[in-house]
């Protein structure tokens, strides 16, 4: 299996996730053995010290010594965070983010996951009520950001790996917390699978076949959804749900789930997708309804579904711009405001003594340039198709307590107060921003 992987990839760069346990020890040994006849292969290892065990530092020293013996470069990363809830999941996310940070360009991550691990993952997904995607468990190859995770031992049992380790007289770490059945995976490992294997000796193989079938079904479904969803995607990646009531519920939910999967976050639960369908797609009685998914919101506006990153509430914030010769940086990564002589919006200059300040909320009626009558600012936002969640992210420029402009949207009609016969009493203001874009700076491992 490992030989096949090496032949498959043009760039022979591999990073081994090395815990020091039996699985990763055998994987490291096999790669070192192959490298002797394939000098072009580049091997590195990474060890994540979780600092969760009294022997964590001893295990780290063992990994350092083993890699020195094989002349393999080793990266050490430590996790120094206090975790009280969902420990296994939180450590897994942190661990993979640290590994991803250290991956080189075109380097493949290799892990020691085997057939028993696969069946354990299958049962955990079954316990959570997962569908075919979750029941696919682990793939032999998984996209990992701009790289890949490859699991060469996924068709090998734990016993087969142990036989390899003993026959080569390898030394590895024994983590006795793996015997603690209070952890869900350990409970499945020690209490469930042995009973099933004793009753049905081929259970592990058949379980793997089921995960493979689920994976193939998921791949096929995603191929079809990728083509189908193009009809519903807008230019800014929002989802047009105007016609969703005419589609079957199952197709609607599949399209929503696939759309969310494009956002590089962990796939939401079945119940969350059902809520989006019931409360937003089907009923749509509450225009301001939002459904929170991790640090994001699903919102609906004018027959479009939006994926919105949750931001700090700044509607009561006031920022003074005293020195207009320098740019004014805005909160919430909203960019900055700058005085510009060529581009931007032309505004009347403030009078002597007037304080220029930026706010993010205004209520009531206003008269904007080009209009004969005052209108409620809410109606003006609607005319410009600005969704409710963006309205408190648009900088409003005030002179003292007088609203002058919503930058990039409108200018208040202040001709009686500010108009002059020439343009000497005007200045140009630019708002440099990326409000419409989504910023995913951290890799999220699913």
N, C-alpha and C positions, 0 to 999 in steps of 0.2 A: 504493500500500500504506500509506504513512504517513498519507495523507488518510483512509483507511478506519479506521485506528486511532484517529485524533483524533475522528472521528464516533462511534465505538463507545463511548468512555468518557465518562461524565457529567462526571467531574472531570478537567479538562485540565491535570494536573500530571505533568510528565515529567522524569526524571533520566537524562541520557545518560552511559553509561560511555565516557569519552573518553580513549583511549590516545594520541591524536595520529597514529595510523596512518591509512592511506587509508580504511578502512572507517568508522571512527568519525568521521573528518573529513567524509566525504560525508553521513553521518547528521546530524551537527551542522548542516552547511550547509543541508540540506533542511528541517530543523525551523525554522531561523532564517528561511528563505524563506517557509515556510507561516505563521509567526507574524505576518509583516507584514500578512497579510490576516485573521488570526485573533488579535486582541490579547488575547483571554481566555486564550490558551494560556500556561502558565507553564513555562519551560525552565530547568533547571539542568544543570550538568555536573560530573562527578567524575573526577579523574585519580589513579591509583594509581602512585606512584613505587616500583618494586620494588627500587631500589638494587642491581641486578644487572649494570649495564652502565656503562662509563666515561662514556657520554653521558646517563645517566639524568637528571641535573640540567638539562642542555641541553634535553632533551625536555620536562621540566616547565615550563621557561621558555617554550618554544614554545607549549605548551597555554595558559599564562597569557595570553600575548600574543594568541593567536587568540580566546580568550573575551572579552578586553577589546575587541577589534575588533568583535565581534558583540554586545557588551554582555550577555553571558551570565554569571551567577554561577558561579564555579568552586570546587569543594572539592578540596583537595589532601590526600591521605593517603599516608603512607610506610610501607613494610614494612622493618623493621629486625630481621630474624631470620636466623640462620645455618641454612641448609638444605643437607643433604648427600645425602639420599635422596629419590627420587621428587619432584624439584624442581618439575616442572610441576604436579603434583597439589597439592602443599603450597601453592604460590603461588596457585593457583586458589582453594583453600579460604579462604586468608587474604584474598585480594582480595575475594571475595564477602561475607565477613563484615564487612569494612570498608565496603563499599558498603551493605550492609543496615543497618548502624549509622547511616548518614546519610540513609536514606530517610525522607521525611515521610509523614504519614498520607495515604493514598489516592494517593500518588505512584507512577507506573509507571516501572520501569527499562527503558530502551531500550538495546539492544546492536547492534553492527554485524555480527553473524554472518551469513554468506551461504551460498550453495549449496555452494561448495567446502569451507567449514568443516564443513558438514553431512556431506558424503561422507567427509571425514577422520575425523570422530567415529564414523561408521558403521564404517569400517575398523578403528579402534582398538578398538571394541566387538567386532568380529569376531575380532580378534587375541586378545582376552581370553576368547573363548568365551561371549559373552553370549547371553541368550535374547531374545525379542521386546521386552522392556522396554528392554534395553540397545541393541538394534538400532534402536529408535525414534529414537536419537540425540537431537537437540534439537527441541522443539516451537516453533511460532511464538509460543505463549504458555505460560508455565510459572508455576505457583504459587511465590511467593518469600516464605516466611513469611506475613505478613499482606498482602503486596502481590503484584505480578506482574512477571515479565520478559517483555518483548515484543521479538521479533526481526523487524523490518520487511523486512529484506533476505534472508530465508532462501530465497526463490525466485529470487534474483538471483545470477548468477555473478560471480566475481572480475573477469572482463574487463568485464562490464557496469558494475560499480562504478568500475573504472578509467577507462572511457570517460566516465562522469559527472564524475569528478574532473578529467580533462583538459579537457573541454568548458567547465568553469566556472573553469578556471585556479586550482584549489585547490592549496595547499601542505600537505604532510604529512610525517611522519617516516618514514624508511626504517630499519628495524631489521635490520641485516645478520646478526644472530644467527638470523633466520628462514631463512637459507640453510644453517645448520648441520644437516646430515642425521643427526647423532648424536642429535638429538631425534626421537622417534618420529613426531610430527605432521609435522615438516619432511621426514622421509624419505618419508612417504606423499604429501606435497604435491609434492615434486620428482622422486621416483623411480617412484612407482606410478601416480598419477592421470594424468599426461601421457601415459603409454604407453596406458592404457585409453581415454582420450579420443581419441587418435590412431586407435586401432583401431575404437572405437565412439563416434562424435561425440555420441550422445545418452546416453552413459553416466551423466553427472552427473544428468540429469533422471530417468532410470530409477532411479538410486540413491535420489534423493529420494522417488520414488514408493514404493519398498520401505520406507523409513523411515516414510512416512505410513501404509502398510498395517500395519506392526508397531505403530505408535502407536494406530491404531484398534482393533487386536486387543487391545492392552494395556488400553485404556479399557474395552472391552466385558468383558474378563475381570475387571477390578476392580469393575465394576458388579455382576456376578454374585457375586463373592466377598464384597463388602460385605454383600449380603443373606444369603449362606450362613453367614458367620462369626458372625452374631448368635446362632445356635443354640449356639455353642461358647464365647462370651465370658462370663466371670463378672463380678460387680459391680465388682471391682477390676482389670478388664482382663486377668486371667490367662486362659489358653486351656485349656478342658476337652478333654483328649485321651483320656478314658476310652473313647470309642467309635471312636477313630481306626483301630484295627486292623481294623475292619469296613468302612473306606472304602478306595477305591483309593489306591495310593501317590501317584499324580500329584495327586489332589485334596488329600491330606494335606499334601504339600509346598507346593502352591499356597496353602493356608490358612495355613501357617506363615510363608511369605514375606510374604503380605499382612498378617498379624498383626504381624510385625516392622516392616513399612513404616509402621505406625501410630505407631511409637515415635520418629519424627523423626530417624532415623539413616540413614546410607548403606546401601543394600540389600546384604546379605551375598551372597557368591559362591554359585554352584550347589553347590560341594563342601561349604560350610558347612551349607546347607539339607539336603543329603544326609546329613551327619553327624548332624544333629539327628534326622532321621527314623530312621536306622539304629541309633544308639546310645541314643536316649532313647525315641522312639515305639515302635520295633519290638522292641528287646531289653529295655530297662529293667532290666538286671541290677544296675547300679550306681546306688543311690539318690542317692549324693553326686556323681554325674557333673555336670560343668558344661562348657558350650561358650562360649568367650569370643568376643564380637563387639565389636571396638573397646574401649571402656571399660565394657562391659556383659557380663553373663553370662546364658545361657539355662539355667534350672534347672527340675527337675521335682520336684513334691511332691504325693503323694496324687492322682495322675491329673490334675494341673494343671501347665501349663507357665507359668513365670514369667520375666519380663524384669527382671533385677536390675542396678542400677547398682553397679559395683565400688566398694567403700569401703575405707578404710584399716583394717588389722587392729588392733583395740584390745582384744583379749581379755586381754592381760596388763597393761592400763593400770589404775592406781589413782588416783582423784581424791578429795582430802579436802575436806570441806565444813565449814570452820571457822566461818564466819559464816552461820548459818541465817536471819538476818534479810534476807539478800540471795539472789537466785536463783543457782543454780549452772548455768553453761552447760556443755553436754556436747559432746564431739567429734563429728566426722562428721555435722554438721548434725542431730543427734538432738534438738535443742530444749534445754529446760532443766528443772531441778527447782526447785520453789518451795514454801515453807511456806505452807499455806493453812488458814484456820480453818473453811471451809465445804465445799469440794469436795476430792476426792482420796481417798486411802486412809488409814485410821486405823491408826497404828502406836504401839507403846509408845515413850515417850521414852527416850533413852539415859541411862545412869547417869552421875553425875559422873565426869569423867576419861575416858569412852569416846569414842574418835575416830570420827566419822561419815565413812565413805568409800564411794565408788561404784566398783564393779568391773563387769566384763562377762563373767566366766566363773566357773563353779562346777561341781564334779563331785561325784559320790557321792549318797548317799541323804539325804533330808530329810523331816521331818514337817510338813505344811502344815495350816493351820486347816481344820477340817471333816473331817479324816481320822483314822483310828484307827491306821494303820500308815505307816511310812516307805516312800517310793518313790524310785527313782532319778530325779534331776532331768530326765534325758532323756525319761522316760516322762511327766513332768508337762508338758514342752514339747509333746509329741505330743498329749496330751489337749486342750491348748488350741489345737491346729492351728497351731502356730508353726513355720514352715519353718526348717530348720537354719541358713540364712544370716542369719536375723534374731535368732537366739538370743544371739549375741555382740554384738548392738546394743541389747539391753534392759538398762537400768541396774539393777544389783543393789545394794541398800543394805545396808551392813555397819556394825555397831558393833564397833570393833576388828576381830577376825577372825571375828566371828559373823554369819552371814547372817541378815538380818531379813526382807527382802522383795525379790521381783522386781516392780518398780513396774508396776502395771497388770495383773499376772498373778496373783500369789499372795502370801500372808503366811505366814511360817514360824511354827509353833506354839511360842511362847515363854512360855506361860502360867505355867509353874513359876517362871520367872525374873522376869517383868515384871508379872504380873497384879496389879491393885489392886482394892479394893472400889468405887472410883468411877473416873471418866474423867479425873481431874486429871493422871494420869501418861501421857496419850496426846497425840499431836499428829497433824495431818493434812498429808500430803505429796502434791503434784500433780506429775505429769510431763507437761509440755506438749510435744507432739511431732508430727511429720508423717512417721513412719517408713514408712507405706504409700505415700506419694506419690512420684512421679518428678519430679525437678527438672531441666528442660532449659533452662538459662539462656542458652545460646548457640545461635544459629541454625546448623544444619548444612546446607550446600548439597550437594545430590545431583547 
